[in-house]
């Protein structure tokens, strides 16, 4: 892989293409399956030799095959049990040992089941496809609404973040969609979702040959012969620590009440300690007080989100119960970042909050 922002797909070698009889048995006729040639450059570039690749939407195993051909270990999740079985059949025909594939959505698996990995690499399922296979809970091809589809993707990538190695990459292949008479910006919405969980680092545009007709005047449709590889990374992004500390002082001076805890509190006590990636604030679950704090941040140019979703003011706290925290983030014109996590609920069964008087 070189520095070009686009990658032109070469034809898939016949020996690596999905066998025709497997395509014939597939509920989607294989039209959502990525190419091995599409995935191999990303495996080489973003997974260290001897590392492990995970595909949460394994399909018919193209990503897993690409990883194996590049000398990496590979495993995946595929919620459709028939497809999961066909991955083993595809590998067997190539004389390769079958990879581990869980016939489940990864967000339903226990921590002890899902092993750690160095790279998550996947083609995401598209909204609006007519799935005719077995209907099971969590099958994103069966999403009844676009919002439900995005929520399902968030659940999967939230789970990915918990198991991905520190400094590991999460790369999603995705295309904007045309559903009915409108374009749905799935690639752009997924970029925002990944940006709430990881640090977005770059994109590549994947282009491939597809026959094209002359465009009819005033018809905006294209033949959709490109998609995006969204490249995100799980690492501790550098934030502006001094600006964060000054902001917290200013907020206290305005009368806002919170407790600073976690890594930023440790850094305040000892600036030689590890650099924090954000400031965690314990706040009282009081709608009026928390809403006033968030309004003050919004006036300072902060975005307000909760698990990637925008938070609108005035705050209606009951709508966010069970999500534990709000994220306030500001990026200035020099790229400097201030990031606050406003924790209004315990985040686990063992957690508890001190009372803020």
Secondary structure, DSSP 8 states (H G I E B T S, - for coil): --S-SEEE-----GGGS--HHHHHHSTTTTTT---HHHHHHHHHHHS-TT-EEEETT-TTSHHHHHHHHTT-EEEEE-SSHHHHHHHHHHHHHTT----EEESS-GGGS-TTTS--EEEEEEE---TT----S---TT-GGG-SSHHHHHHHHHHHHHHHHHHEEEEEEEEEEE--EEETTEEE-HHHHHHHHHHHHSEEEEEEEEE---------TT-------EEEEEEEE-S-----HHHHHHHHHHHHHTT---EEEHHHHHHHH-TTS---SSEEEE----HHHHHHHHHHHHHTT-EEEETTEE--SS--GGGGTTS-EEEEEEE-TT--EEEEEEE-S-SSTT-------
